[in-house]
Amino acid sequence: MYRFVVVTDQDRASGFRLAGAEVMVASTREEALTVIPPLLYRDDIGIVAVNEEYLLSLDEKLMDRIEQMHRPLIIPIPSKSREIDRRTYLERLMRKAIGYNIVLKR
């Protein structure tokens, strides 16, 4: 069975721990840059959730590698500093997962 790992800041870590996820705390983007790459090569991890601001700070070569990987699945945790449109966010995740743009309507 694959594990679910979360790379986040200290403020959000407790909530993910309560949910049963393995949490790796990164206080800064620089710390996240040292924590994330080794997770990509572990065979026991299926999903890695990463703070969106940490994911955006990764270099282009690593982002290309993430885009081509089948496992682990890397999912962004939306930034708490800006308000996002949930519908747009879900559409973007679905497009990435299945390769098609699906429009969600109420």
C-alpha distances in whole Angstrom, upper triangle without the diagonal:
4,7,10,13,17,20,23,26,27,28,25,23,23,23,19,19,20,17,15,14,14,17,19,23,25,29,30,30,30,28,25,26,25,22,20,21,19,16,16,16,13,10,7,9,8,11,14,17,20,24,26,29,26,25,29,30,28,30,30,29,26,26,26,23,21,23,22,18,16,13,12,14,17,19,22,23,26,29,31,34,35,35,33,33,30,31,31,28,26,28,27,23,24,26,24,21,23,26,28,30,30,33,32,35,36
4,7,10,13,16,19,23,24,25,22,20,21,21,17,17,19,16,14,12,12,15,16,20,22,26,27,26,27,24,22,23,22,18,17,18,16,12,13,13,10,8,5,5,5,8,11,14,17,20,22,25,23,21,25,26,24,26,27,25,22,22,23,20,18,19,19,15,13,10,9,11,13,15,18,19,23,26,28,31,32,32,30,31,28,29,29,25,24,26,24,21,21,24,21,18,21,24,26,28,28,31,30,33,34
4,6,10,13,16,19,20,22,19,16,18,17,13,13,15,13,10,8,8,11,13,16,19,22,24,23,24,21,19,20,20,16,15,16,15,11,12,13,10,9,6,5,6,7,9,11,14,18,20,23,20,19,23,24,22,25,26,25,21,21,23,20,17,20,20,16,15,11,9,11,13,14,17,17,21,23,25,28,29,29,28,29,26,28,28,24,23,25,24,20,22,24,21,19,22,25,27,28,29,31,30,33,34
4,7,10,13,16,18,19,15,13,15,14,10,11,13,11,9,6,6,9,11,14,16,20,21,21,22,20,17,19,18,15,13,15,15,11,12,14,12,12,9,6,6,5,6,8,11,14,17,19,17,17,20,22,20,23,24,24,20,20,22,19,16,18,19,16,15,11,9,10,10,11,13,13,17,20,21,24,25,26,24,25,23,24,24,21,20,22,21,18,19,22,19,17,21,23,25,26,26,28,27,30,31
4,7,10,13,15,16,13,11,13,13,9,10,13,11,10,6,5,6,7,11,13,16,18,17,18,16,13,15,15,11,10,13,12,9,11,13,11,13,10,7,8,6,5,6,9,12,15,17,14,14,18,19,18,21,22,22,18,18,20,18,15,18,19,16,16,13,10,10,10,10,12,12,16,18,19,22,24,24,23,25,23,25,25,21,20,23,21,18,20,23,20,19,22,24,27,27,28,29,28,32,32
4,6,10,11,13,10,8,11,11,7,9,12,11,10,7,6,5,6,8,10,13,15,14,16,14,11,14,14,11,10,13,13,10,13,15,14,16,14,11,11,8,6,5,6,8,12,14,12,12,16,16,16,20,21,22,18,17,20,19,16,18,20,18,18,15,12,12,10,9,10,9,13,14,16,18,20,21,20,22,20,23,23,19,19,22,20,17,20,22,19,19,23,24,26,27,27,28,27,30,31
4,7,10,12,10,8,12,12,10,11,15,14,14,10,9,6,5,6,7,10,11,11,12,10,7,10,11,8,8,11,12,10,12,15,15,17,16,13,14,11,7,6,5,7,10,11,9,10,13,13,13,17,19,20,16,16,19,18,15,18,20,18,19,16,13,13,10,10,10,9,12,13,15,17,19,20,20,23,21,24,23,19,20,23,21,18,21,23,20,20,24,25,28,27,28,29,29,32,32
4,7,8,6,6,10,11,9,11,14,14,14,11,11,7,7,5,6,8,9,10,12,10,8,12,13,10,11,14,15,14,16,19,18,21,19,16,17,14,10,8,6,6,9,10,8,10,13,13,14,18,21,22,18,18,21,21,18,20,23,21,22,20,17,16,13,12,10,8,11,10,11,14,16,18,18,21,20,23,22,19,20,23,21,19,22,24,22,22,26,27,29,28,29,29,28,31,32
4,6,6,6,10,11,11,12,15,16,16,14,13,9,8,5,5,5,8,10,12,10,9,13,14,12,13,17,18,17,19,22,22,24,23,20,21,18,14,12,10,8,11,11,10,13,15,14,16,20,23,24,21,20,24,24,21,23,26,25,26,23,20,20,17,15,13,11,12,11,11,13,16,18,19,22,22,25,24,21,23,26,24,22,25,27,25,25,29,30,32,31,31,32,31,33,34
4,6,5,7,10,10,11,13,15,16,14,13,10,9,6,7,7,10,13,15,12,12,16,16,14,16,20,20,19,22,24,23,26,24,21,23,20,17,14,13,11,15,14,13,16,19,18,20,23,26,28,24,24,28,27,24,27,30,28,28,26,23,22,20,18,16,14,15,14,13,15,18,20,22,25,24,27,27,24,25,28,27,25,28,30,28,28,32,33,35,34,34,35,33,35,35
4,6,7,8,10,11,13,15,16,15,15,12,12,9,10,9,12,15,17,15,15,19,19,17,18,22,23,21,24,27,26,28,26,23,24,21,18,15,14,12,14,14,14,17,19,19,21,25,28,29,26,25,29,29,26,28,31,29,29,27,24,23,20,19,16,13,14,12,11,13,16,18,19,22,21,25,25,22,24,27,26,24,27,30,28,28,32,33,34,33,33,33,31,33,33
4,6,6,7,9,10,11,13,12,12,10,11,9,11,11,13,15,18,16,14,18,19,17,17,21,22,19,22,25,24,26,23,20,21,17,15,12,11,10,13,14,14,16,18,19,20,24,26,28,25,24,27,27,23,25,28,26,26,24,21,20,18,15,13,10,12,11,10,13,15,17,18,20,19,23,23,20,21,24,23,21,24,27,25,25,29,30,31,30,30,30,28,30,30
4,6,5,6,9,10,11,9,9,6,8,7,10,11,14,15,18,15,14,17,18,15,16,19,19,17,20,23,21,23,21,18,19,16,14,12,11,11,14,15,14,17,19,20,21,24,27,28,24,24,27,26,23,25,28,26,26,23,20,19,17,16,15,12,14,14,13,16,19,20,21,23,22,25,25,22,23,26,25,22,25,28,26,25,29,31,32,32,32,32,30,33,33
4,5,5,6,9,10,10,10,9,11,10,13,14,17,19,21,18,17,21,21,18,19,23,23,20,23,26,24,25,23,20,21,18,16,14,15,14,18,19,18,20,23,23,24,28,30,31,28,27,31,30,26,29,31,29,28,25,23,22,20,19,18,15,17,17,15,18,21,22,23,25,23,27,27,24,24,28,27,25,27,30,28,28,31,33,35,34,33,34,32,34,33
4,5,5,6,9,9,11,10,13,12,15,16,19,20,23,20,19,22,23,20,20,24,24,21,23,26,24,25,23,20,20,17,16,13,14,14,17,18,18,20,22,24,25,28,30,31,28,27,30,29,26,27,30,28,27,24,22,21,19,17,16,13,15,15,14,18,20,20,20,22,20,23,24,21,21,25,25,22,25,28,26,25,29,31,32,31,30,31,28,30,30
4,5,5,7,6,8,7,10,11,14,15,18,19,21,19,17,20,20,17,17,21,20,17,20,22,21,22,19,16,16,13,12,10,12,12,15,17,17,18,21,22,22,26,28,29,25,24,27,26,23,25,27,24,23,21,18,17,16,14,14,11,14,15,15,18,20,21,21,22,20,23,24,20,20,24,23,20,23,25,24,23,26,28,30,29,29,29,27,30,30
4,5,5,5,6,6,10,11,14,16,19,21,22,19,18,21,21,17,18,21,21,18,21,23,20,22,18,16,17,15,14,13,14,15,19,20,19,20,24,24,25,28,30,31,27,26,29,28,25,27,29,26,25,22,19,19,18,17,17,15,18,19,18,22,24,24,24,26,24,27,27,24,24,27,26,24,26,29,27,26,29,31,33,33,32,33,31,33,33
4,5,7,10,10,14,14,18,19,22,24,26,23,21,25,25,21,22,25,24,21,24,26,24,24,21,19,19,17,17,15,17,17,21,23,22,23,26,27,28,31,33,34,30,29,32,31,27,29,31,29,27,25,22,22,21,19,19,16,19,20,19,23,24,25,25,26,24,27,28,25,24,28,27,25,27,30,28,27,30,33,34,34,32,33,31,33,32
4,6,9,10,14,15,19,20,23,24,26,23,21,25,25,21,21,24,23,20,22,24,22,22,19,17,17,15,15,13,16,17,19,22,21,22,25,26,27,30,32,32,29,28,30,29,25,27,29,26,24,22,19,19,18,17,17,15,17,19,19,22,24,24,23,24,22,24,25,22,21,25,25,22,23,27,25,24,27,29,31,30,29,30,28,30,29
4,7,9,13,15,18,21,23,24,26,23,21,24,23,20,20,22,21,18,20,22,19,20,16,14,15,13,14,13,16,17,21,23,22,22,26,27,26,30,31,31,28,27,30,28,24,26,28,25,23,20,18,18,18,17,18,16,19,21,21,25,26,26,26,27,24,27,28,24,23,27,26,23,25,28,26,24,27,30,32,32,31,32,30,32,32
4,6,10,12,15,18,20,21,22,20,17,20,20,16,16,19,18,14,17,19,16,17,14,11,12,10,10,10,12,14,18,20,18,19,22,23,23,26,28,28,24,24,26,24,21,23,25,22,20,17,15,15,14,14,15,14,17,19,19,23,24,25,24,26,23,25,26,22,22,25,24,21,23,25,23,22,25,27,29,30,29,30,29,32,32
4,7,10,13,16,19,19,20,17,15,18,17,13,14,16,15,12,15,17,14,15,12,10,12,11,10,10,12,14,18,20,17,18,22,22,21,25,27,26,22,23,25,23,20,23,24,21,20,17,14,15,15,15,16,15,18,20,20,24,25,26,26,28,25,28,28,24,24,27,25,22,24,27,24,23,26,29,31,31,31,33,31,34,35
4,6,10,12,15,16,17,14,12,15,15,11,12,15,14,12,15,17,15,17,15,12,14,12,10,9,10,12,15,17,15,16,19,19,19,23,25,25,21,21,24,22,20,22,24,21,21,18,15,16,14,14,14,13,16,17,18,21,23,24,24,26,24,27,27,23,23,26,25,22,25,27,24,23,27,29,31,31,31,33,31,34,35
4,7,10,12,13,14,10,9,12,11,8,9,13,12,10,14,16,14,17,15,13,15,13,10,10,10,11,15,15,13,14,18,17,17,20,23,23,19,20,23,21,19,22,24,21,22,18,16,16,14,15,15,14,17,17,18,20,23,24,25,27,25,28,28,24,25,27,25,23,26,27,25,24,28,30,32,32,33,34,33,36,37
4,6,9,11,12,9,8,12,11,9,11,14,14,13,16,19,18,21,19,17,18,16,13,12,10,10,14,14,12,14,17,16,17,20,23,23,20,21,24,23,20,23,26,23,24,21,19,19,16,16,15,14,16,15,16,18,21,23,23,26,25,28,28,24,25,28,26,24,27,29,26,26,30,31,33,33,34,35,34,36,37
4,6,7,8,5,5,9,9,8,10,13,14,13,16,19,19,22,21,18,20,17,14,13,10,10,13,11,9,12,14,13,14,17,20,21,18,19,22,21,19,22,25,23,24,22,19,19,16,16,15,14,16,14,15,17,19,22,23,26,25,28,27,24,25,28,25,24,27,28,25,26,30,31,33,32,33,34,34,36,37
4,7,8,7,8,11,11,11,13,16,17,17,20,22,22,26,24,22,23,21,17,15,12,11,14,12,10,14,15,14,15,19,22,23,20,21,24,24,22,25,27,26,28,25,23,22,19,19,16,15,16,14,15,15,18,21,22,26,26,29,28,25,27,29,27,25,29,30,28,29,32,33,35,34,35,36,35,37,38
4,5,5,6,9,10,11,12,15,17,17,19,22,23,26,25,23,24,21,17,16,12,11,12,10,8,12,13,10,13,16,19,20,18,18,22,22,21,23,26,25,27,25,22,22,19,18,16,15,16,14,15,15,18,21,22,25,25,28,27,24,26,28,26,25,28,29,27,28,32,32,34,33,34,35,34,37,38
4,5,5,6,9,10,10,13,15,16,17,20,21,25,24,22,23,20,16,15,11,10,10,8,5,9,9,7,9,12,15,17,15,15,19,19,17,20,23,22,24,23,20,20,16,16,14,14,15,13,15,15,17,20,21,24,24,27,25,22,24,26,23,22,26,26,24,25,29,29,31,30,32,33,33,35,37
4,5,5,7,9,10,12,14,16,17,19,21,24,25,22,24,21,18,17,14,13,14,11,9,11,12,9,10,12,15,17,15,16,19,19,18,21,23,23,25,24,21,22,18,19,17,17,19,17,19,18,21,24,24,28,28,30,28,25,28,29,26,25,29,29,26,28,31,31,33,33,35,36,36,39,40
4,5,5,6,9,11,12,13,16,18,19,22,22,20,22,19,16,15,12,12,14,12,9,12,14,11,11,14,18,18,16,17,20,20,18,22,24,23,25,22,20,20,17,18,17,17,18,17,19,19,22,25,25,28,28,31,29,26,28,30,27,25,29,29,26,27,31,31,34,34,35,36,36,39,40
4,5,5,6,9,11,11,13,16,16,20,20,17,18,16,12,12,9,9,11,10,6,8,11,9,9,12,15,16,13,14,17,17,15,18,20,19,21,19,17,17,14,14,13,14,16,15,17,18,20,22,22,25,25,27,26,22,24,26,23,22,25,26,23,24,27,28,30,30,31,33,33,36,37
4,6,6,7,10,11,12,14,16,20,20,18,19,17,14,14,11,12,13,11,8,9,11,8,7,9,13,13,10,12,15,14,14,17,19,18,21,19,17,17,14,16,15,16,18,17,20,20,22,24,24,27,27,29,27,24,26,27,24,22,26,26,23,24,27,27,30,30,32,33,34,37,39
4,6,7,8,10,12,13,15,18,19,17,19,18,15,15,13,14,16,15,11,12,14,12,10,12,15,15,12,14,17,16,15,19,20,19,21,19,17,18,16,18,17,18,20,20,22,23,25,28,27,30,30,32,30,27,28,30,27,25,28,28,25,26,29,30,33,33,35,36,36,40,41
4,6,6,7,10,12,12,16,16,14,16,15,11,12,10,12,14,14,10,11,14,13,11,14,17,16,13,15,18,16,14,18,20,18,19,17,14,16,13,15,15,16,19,18,21,22,24,26,26,29,28,30,28,25,26,28,25,23,26,27,23,24,27,28,31,31,33,35,34,38,39
4,6,5,7,10,11,14,15,12,14,12,9,10,8,11,12,13,9,9,12,11,9,12,14,14,10,11,14,12,11,14,16,14,16,14,11,12,10,12,12,14,17,17,20,21,23,25,24,26,25,27,26,22,23,25,22,20,23,23,20,20,24,24,27,28,29,31,31,35,36
4,5,5,7,10,13,14,13,14,13,11,13,12,14,15,15,12,11,14,12,9,11,13,11,8,10,13,10,10,13,14,13,15,13,11,13,11,14,15,17,20,20,23,25,26,28,27,29,28,29,28,24,25,26,23,21,24,24,20,21,24,24,28,29,31,33,33,37,39
4,5,6,7,11,12,11,13,13,11,14,13,16,18,18,15,14,17,16,13,15,17,15,11,14,16,13,12,16,16,14,16,13,11,14,13,16,17,19,22,23,25,27,29,30,29,31,30,32,30,27,27,29,26,23,26,26,23,23,26,27,30,31,33,35,35,39,41
4,5,5,9,9,7,10,10,8,11,11,15,16,17,14,13,17,16,14,16,17,16,12,14,16,13,11,15,15,12,13,10,8,11,10,13,15,16,20,21,24,26,27,28,27,29,27,29,28,24,24,26,23,21,23,24,20,20,23,24,27,29,30,32,32,36,37
4,6,8,10,8,10,10,9,12,12,15,17,18,15,13,16,16,13,14,15,13,10,11,12,9,8,12,12,9,10,8,6,9,9,12,14,17,20,22,25,26,27,29,27,29,27,28,27,23,23,25,22,19,21,22,18,17,21,21,25,26,28,30,31,35,37
4,6,9,9,11,12,12,15,16,19,20,22,18,17,20,19,16,17,18,15,12,14,15,11,11,14,13,10,12,9,8,12,12,16,18,21,24,25,28,30,31,32,31,32,31,32,30,27,27,28,25,22,24,24,21,20,23,24,27,29,31,34,34,38,40
4,6,6,9,11,11,15,16,19,21,23,19,18,22,21,18,20,21,19,15,17,18,14,13,17,16,12,13,9,8,12,13,16,19,21,24,26,28,31,32,33,31,33,31,32,31,28,27,29,26,23,25,26,22,21,24,25,29,30,32,34,35,38,40
4,6,8,11,12,16,18,22,23,25,22,21,24,24,21,23,23,21,18,19,19,16,15,17,16,12,12,9,8,12,14,17,20,22,26,28,30,33,34,35,33,34,32,32,32,28,27,29,27,23,24,25,22,20,23,25,28,30,31,34,34,38,40
4,7,10,11,15,17,21,23,25,22,21,25,25,22,24,25,23,20,21,22,18,17,19,18,15,13,10,9,12,14,17,20,21,25,27,29,32,33,34,32,33,30,32,31,28,27,28,27,23,24,26,23,21,23,26,29,31,31,34,34,37,38
4,6,7,11,13,17,19,21,19,17,21,22,19,22,22,21,17,18,19,16,14,16,16,13,12,8,6,9,10,13,16,17,21,23,25,28,29,30,28,29,27,28,27,24,23,25,23,20,21,23,19,18,21,23,26,27,28,31,30,34,35
4,7,10,13,17,18,21,19,17,21,22,20,22,22,21,18,17,18,16,13,15,15,11,9,6,4,6,9,11,14,16,20,22,25,27,28,28,26,27,24,25,25,21,20,22,20,17,18,19,16,14,17,20,22,24,25,27,27,30,32
4,6,10,13,15,18,16,14,18,19,17,20,21,20,17,16,17,15,12,14,15,11,10,7,5,5,6,7,11,12,16,18,21,24,24,24,22,23,21,22,22,18,17,19,17,14,16,17,15,13,16,19,21,22,23,25,24,28,29
4,6,10,12,14,12,11,15,16,14,17,18,18,14,14,16,14,11,13,15,12,12,9,6,6,5,6,9,10,14,16,18,21,22,22,21,22,20,22,21,17,17,19,17,14,17,18,15,14,18,20,22,23,24,26,25,29,30
4,7,9,12,10,10,13,15,14,17,19,19,16,14,17,16,12,14,17,15,15,12,10,8,6,5,6,6,10,12,15,17,18,19,17,19,17,19,18,15,15,17,15,13,16,17,15,14,18,20,22,22,22,24,23,26,27
4,6,8,7,6,10,11,11,15,16,17,14,13,16,15,12,14,17,16,16,15,12,11,7,6,5,6,9,10,13,15,16,17,16,19,17,20,19,15,16,18,16,14,17,18,16,16,20,21,23,23,24,25,24,28,29
4,6,5,6,9,10,12,15,17,19,16,14,18,18,15,17,20,19,20,18,16,14,10,9,6,5,6,7,9,11,13,14,14,17,16,19,17,14,16,18,16,15,18,19,17,18,22,23,24,23,24,25,24,27,28
4,5,5,6,9,10,14,15,17,15,13,16,17,14,15,19,18,19,19,16,14,11,9,5,5,5,6,9,10,11,13,12,14,14,17,15,12,14,16,13,13,16,17,15,17,20,21,22,21,22,22,22,25,26
4,5,5,6,9,13,14,17,15,13,17,18,16,17,20,20,22,21,19,17,13,12,9,9,8,6,10,10,11,13,13,16,17,19,17,15,17,19,16,16,20,20,18,20,24,24,25,24,25,25,25,28,29
4,5,5,7,11,13,15,12,12,15,16,14,16,19,18,20,19,17,16,12,11,9,9,10,9,12,13,14,17,17,20,20,22,20,17,19,21,18,17,21,21,19,20,24,24,26,25,27,27,27,30,32
4,5,6,9,11,13,10,8,12,13,10,12,15,15,17,16,14,13,9,9,7,9,10,10,14,15,15,17,16,19,18,20,18,15,17,18,15,14,18,18,15,17,20,20,22,22,24,25,25,28,30
4,6,8,9,12,11,9,12,14,12,13,17,17,20,19,18,16,12,12,9,11,11,11,14,14,14,16,15,18,18,20,18,15,18,19,15,15,19,18,16,18,22,21,22,22,24,25,25,28,30
4,6,9,12,10,10,13,14,13,15,18,19,21,21,19,18,14,14,12,14,14,13,16,15,16,19,19,21,22,24,21,19,21,22,19,19,22,22,19,21,25,24,26,25,27,28,29,32,34
4,7,8,6,6,10,11,10,12,15,15,18,18,16,16,13,14,12,15,16,15,19,19,19,22,21,23,23,25,22,20,22,23,19,18,22,21,18,20,23,22,25,25,27,29,29,33,35
4,6,6,6,9,10,11,12,15,16,19,19,18,18,15,16,16,18,19,19,22,22,22,25,23,26,26,27,24,22,24,24,21,20,23,22,19,21,24,23,26,26,28,30,31,35,37
4,5,5,6,9,10,10,12,14,18,19,18,17,15,17,16,19,20,20,24,23,23,25,24,25,26,26,23,21,23,23,19,19,22,20,17,20,22,20,23,23,26,28,30,33,36
4,5,5,6,9,10,11,13,16,17,17,17,15,17,18,21,22,23,26,26,26,28,26,28,28,29,26,24,25,25,21,21,23,21,18,20,22,21,24,25,28,30,32,35,38
4,5,5,6,9,10,11,14,14,14,14,12,14,15,18,20,20,24,24,25,27,25,27,26,27,25,22,23,23,20,19,21,20,17,18,21,20,23,24,27,29,30,34,36
4,5,5,6,9,10,13,14,13,12,10,12,12,16,17,18,22,22,22,24,22,23,23,24,21,18,20,20,16,15,18,17,13,15,18,17,20,21,23,25,27,30,33
4,5,5,6,9,12,14,14,13,12,14,15,19,20,21,25,26,25,27,24,25,25,25,22,20,21,21,17,16,18,16,13,15,17,16,19,20,23,26,27,31,34
4,5,5,6,10,11,11,12,11,14,15,19,21,22,26,27,27,28,26,27,26,27,24,22,22,22,19,17,19,18,14,15,18,17,20,22,25,27,29,33,35
4,5,5,8,9,9,8,7,10,12,16,18,19,23,24,24,25,23,24,23,23,21,18,19,19,16,14,16,15,12,13,15,15,18,20,22,25,26,30,32
4,6,8,10,11,9,9,11,13,16,18,20,24,25,24,25,22,23,22,22,19,17,17,17,13,12,14,12,9,10,13,12,15,17,19,22,24,27,30
4,7,9,11,10,11,14,16,20,22,24,27,29,28,29,26,26,25,25,22,20,20,19,16,15,16,14,11,12,13,12,16,18,21,24,26,30,32
4,6,7,7,9,12,15,19,21,23,27,29,28,29,26,27,25,25,23,21,20,20,17,15,16,15,12,11,14,14,18,20,22,25,26,30,33
4,6,6,9,12,16,19,21,24,27,30,29,29,26,27,25,24,23,21,19,19,17,15,15,15,12,10,12,13,17,19,21,24,25,29,31
3,5,8,11,15,18,21,23,26,29,29,29,27,27,25,25,24,21,20,21,19,16,16,17,14,12,15,16,20,22,23,26,27,30,32
4,6,9,13,15,19,21,24,26,27,27,25,26,24,24,23,20,19,20,18,15,16,17,14,13,16,17,20,22,23,26,26,30,32
4,6,10,13,16,19,22,24,24,24,22,22,20,21,20,16,16,17,15,11,13,14,11,9,13,14,17,19,20,22,23,26,28
4,7,10,13,15,18,21,21,21,19,20,18,19,18,15,15,16,13,11,13,14,11,10,14,15,18,19,20,22,22,26,28
4,7,9,12,15,18,18,18,16,17,15,16,15,11,11,13,11,8,11,13,10,10,14,15,17,17,18,20,20,23,25
4,6,9,12,14,14,14,13,14,13,15,14,10,11,13,11,9,13,14,12,13,16,17,19,18,19,20,20,23,24
4,6,9,12,12,13,11,13,12,15,14,10,12,15,13,11,15,17,15,15,19,20,21,20,20,21,20,23,24
4,6,9,8,9,8,10,10,13,12,9,11,14,12,11,15,17,16,17,20,21,21,20,20,20,19,21,22
4,5,6,8,8,12,12,15,14,11,14,17,15,15,18,20,19,20,23,24,24,23,23,23,22,24,25
4,6,7,9,13,13,16,16,14,16,19,18,18,21,23,22,23,26,27,27,25,25,24,23,25,25
4,7,10,13,15,18,17,15,18,21,19,20,23,24,23,25,28,28,29,26,27,26,25,26,26
4,6,10,12,15,14,13,16,18,17,18,21,22,22,24,26,26,26,24,24,23,22,23,24
4,7,9,12,12,11,14,16,16,17,20,21,21,23,25,25,25,22,22,20,19,20,20
4,6,9,8,7,11,12,12,13,16,17,18,19,22,22,21,18,18,16,15,17,17
4,6,5,6,9,10,11,13,14,16,17,19,20,20,19,16,15,13,12,13,14
4,5,5,6,9,10,11,12,14,15,16,18,19,18,15,14,12,10,12,13
4,5,5,6,9,10,11,12,14,15,16,17,15,12,11,9,7,9,10
4,6,5,6,9,10,10,12,14,15,15,14,11,10,9,9,11,13
4,5,5,6,9,10,11,12,14,15,14,12,12,11,11,13,15
4,5,5,6,9,10,10,12,13,12,10,9,9,8,12,13
4,5,5,6,9,10,11,11,9,7,6,7,7,11,13
4,5,5,6,9,10,10,9,8,9,10,11,14,17
4,5,5,6,9,10,10,9,10,12,12,16,18
4,5,5,6,8,7,7,7,10,10,14,17
4,6,6,5,5,5,7,10,12,15,18
4,6,5,8,9,11,13,15,19,22
4,6,8,10,11,14,15,19,22
4,6,8,9,13,15,18,21
4,7,9,13,15,19,22
4,6,10,12,16,19
4,6,10,13,16
4,6,10,13
4,6,10
4,7
4
